[in-house]
Structure formats: structure tokens, C-alpha cells
Amino acid sequence: MKHKLFMLIWLAMLAFCSVVVGVLALLNYANAEVIFWTRTPIETEAGKIVWIVISATCLILFLVLAVREFRSKSDQSST
């Protein structure tokens, strides 16, 4: 299903953007604050590091799932 592969690639790109924004915020190159609906912004260095780690984990997860989906679809189409 191409929709599932497209969704996984899109989510991986979104996670990559989150990693980039987190790194820029950690290095003080960007004024980025991670704001949730019910909480105050994450402005501490530890909070930014956690944001980067979670975003990088999501990036790796979505890329692995996208590759598995692509391989399974290409194996089905070749047989």
C-alpha cells in the first residue's frame, strides 16, 4: 500500500525537522520552545536534549518501518 509508505516517509521527515529544530535550540541558534497545550514551554537544556532524543528515536523507527514496508511490497510485486 503506497499510502502507508508515504505516511511513514512523511513522519520520518517530520521527526528529522524536529531533531534539527531541537539541535538548533540547544546550540542557541534558534529561539525554539517546545510548547504543549497544558504545560509551560520546555526551556531547559535537559528538556531540549530529551526532545532531541525522542525525535531521533522516532526518526529511526519511522525509517526502519518505511524500509520494511518498501521491501515487503517490492518482494510481493516481484513474485
Stockholm file with secondary structure:
# STOCKHOLM 1.0

chainA/1-79         MKHKLFMLIWLAMLAFCSVVVGVLALLNYANAEVIFWTRTPIETEAGKIVWIVISATCLILFLVLAVREFRSKSDQSST
#=GR chainA/1-79 SS CHHHHHHHHHHHHHHHHHHHHHHHHHTTSSCCCBCCSSSCCBCSHHHHHHHHHHHHHHHHHHHHHHHHHHHHHHHHHHC
#=GC SS_cons        CHHHHHHHHHHHHHHHHHHHHHHHHHTTSSCCCBCCSSSCCBCSHHHHHHHHHHHHHHHHHHHHHHHHHHHHHHHHHHC
//
